[in-house]
């Protein structure tokens, strides 16, 4: 486990990441949240705040308070263009995987 931003984060391997991606397609908040953690911390993928914001935003829409908190934290490290891009990607994802 790794501690990031005051939370304990489980190290994510490639198999887990693939499972989270599959589960995210069904709208599982936990899977969406775990993808946000992966991209925000660089666990199993290169760190990408735009992708992390997208996943946290989707998890927040499914009721995850932790995702809201993480989304707000990384948003402070992003510019408005990056946030807009993340929001656009979240909307596009929702149009595909409602």
C-alpha positions as CSV (number, residue, x, y, z in Angstrom):
1,X,0.0,0.0,0.0
2,X,1.0,3.6,-0.6
3,X,-0.1,6.7,1.2
4,X,-1.1,9.6,-1.1
5,X,-2.7,12.8,-0.1
6,X,-3.7,11.5,3.3
7,X,-5.4,8.3,2.0
8,X,-4.2,4.8,1.8
9,X,-4.0,3.6,-1.8
10,X,-3.6,-0.1,-2.7
11,X,-1.0,-0.7,-5.4
12,X,-2.9,-1.5,-8.6
13,X,-1.5,-4.1,-11.0
14,X,-2.4,-4.5,-14.7
15,X,-4.9,-7.3,-14.1
16,X,-6.7,-5.2,-11.5
17,X,-6.7,-2.2,-13.8
18,X,-8.3,-4.2,-16.6
19,X,-10.9,-5.5,-14.3
20,X,-11.7,-2.0,-13.1
21,X,-12.1,-0.9,-16.7
22,X,-14.5,-3.7,-17.4
23,X,-16.5,-3.0,-14.2
24,X,-16.5,0.7,-14.9
25,X,-18.5,0.0,-18.1
26,X,-21.3,-1.3,-15.9
27,X,-21.3,2.0,-13.9
28,X,-19.8,0.5,-10.7
29,X,-18.8,3.5,-8.6
30,X,-16.0,1.6,-6.9
31,X,-14.4,0.7,-10.2
32,X,-14.7,4.3,-11.5
33,X,-13.1,5.5,-8.2
34,X,-10.3,3.0,-8.5
35,X,-9.5,4.1,-12.0
36,X,-9.4,7.7,-10.7
37,X,-6.9,6.5,-8.0
38,X,-4.8,4.7,-10.6
39,X,-4.5,7.7,-12.8
40,X,-4.0,10.2,-10.0
41,X,-1.2,8.2,-8.4
42,X,0.4,6.5,-11.3
43,X,-0.5,3.0,-10.1
44,X,-0.3,0.7,-13.1
45,X,-0.5,3.7,-15.6
46,X,1.3,6.9,-16.2
47,X,-0.1,9.7,-14.0
48,X,-2.8,11.7,-15.8
49,X,-4.8,14.2,-14.0
50,X,-7.3,14.7,-16.8
51,X,-8.1,11.0,-16.9
52,X,-8.2,10.9,-13.1
53,X,-10.6,13.8,-12.9
54,X,-12.8,12.1,-15.5
55,X,-12.9,8.9,-13.5
56,X,-13.4,10.6,-10.2
57,X,-16.2,12.8,-11.7
58,X,-18.0,9.7,-13.0
59,X,-17.6,8.0,-9.6
60,X,-18.9,11.1,-7.9
61,X,-22.0,11.0,-10.1
62,X,-22.6,7.5,-8.8
63,X,-22.5,8.8,-5.2
64,X,-18.9,8.3,-4.1
65,X,-18.0,11.0,-1.6
66,X,-14.3,10.0,-1.7
67,X,-14.3,10.5,-5.4
68,X,-15.7,14.1,-4.9
69,X,-12.9,14.8,-2.5
70,X,-10.1,13.5,-4.7
71,X,-11.6,15.2,-7.8
72,X,-11.6,18.5,-5.9
73,X,-8.0,17.9,-4.8
74,X,-6.6,17.2,-8.2
75,X,-8.7,20.0,-9.8
76,X,-6.6,22.5,-7.7
77,X,-3.5,21.2,-9.6
78,X,-5.2,21.6,-13.0
79,X,-5.9,24.6,-15.2
80,X,-9.4,25.4,-16.5
81,X,-8.7,24.0,-19.9
82,X,-7.6,20.6,-18.4
83,X,-10.7,20.5,-16.2
84,X,-12.9,21.3,-19.2
85,X,-11.3,18.5,-21.2
86,X,-11.8,16.0,-18.3
87,X,-15.5,17.0,-18.1
88,X,-15.9,16.6,-21.8
89,X,-14.3,13.1,-21.6
90,X,-16.7,12.2,-18.8
91,X,-19.7,13.3,-20.8
92,X,-18.5,11.3,-23.8
93,X,-18.0,8.3,-21.7
94,X,-21.5,8.6,-20.3
95,X,-23.0,8.8,-23.8
96,X,-21.3,5.4,-24.5
97,X,-21.8,3.6,-21.2
98,X,-25.0,5.0,-19.7
